Amino acid sequence: QVQLVESGGGSVQPGGSLRLSCSASGTIFNRYAMGWYRQAPGKERELVAVIISGGSVKYADSVKGRFTFSKDYAKNTVYLEMNSLKPDDTAVYYCSARKWNRDSIDSWGQGTQVTVSS
């Protein structure tokens, strides 16, 4: 089972940008559908962006046009570029890995805090 470690969280003012990274302990190319989720205080964990069949990326409506998911399979790392951040984006962000032949998430990262506040 692959281990995931996120980094890059922090505090930023509204309108600012952050880039999250998620490094995997093993090969993810063609093995795992990688994704990003977030959980705000008092709310359920929600999907932010995930790779779907065919290699395209599905985004939550709330982040479309502002967030970009990218990957570097040579480094077994995925990224989440977040621009035009809003206070509603404040949450703990989690990286996920799901084997392509499974319905449930196989691995979660430990999470990284993103705080958007003036």
KASUL-V866904 format. One record per run of one state. SS is the DSSP state (H for helix, E for strand, - for the rest). FROM is the first residue (numbers start at 0). TO is the last residue. If there is no record, write none. Layout:
# KASUL-V866904
ss:SS from:FROM to:TO
ss:SS from:FROM to:TO
This chain:
# KASUL-V866904
ss:- from:0 to:2
ss:E from:3 to:6
ss:- from:7 to:8
ss:E from:9 to:11
ss:- from:12 to:16
ss:E from:17 to:23
ss:- from:24 to:30
ss:E from:31 to:38
ss:- from:39 to:44
ss:E from:45 to:50
ss:- from:51 to:55
ss:E from:56 to:58
ss:- from:59 to:65
ss:E from:66 to:71
ss:H from:72 to:74
ss:- from:75 to:75
ss:E from:76 to:81
ss:- from:82 to:85
ss:H from:86 to:88
ss:- from:89 to:89
ss:E from:90 to:98
ss:- from:99 to:105
ss:E from:106 to:107
ss:- from:108 to:110
ss:E from:111 to:115
ss:- from:116 to:117
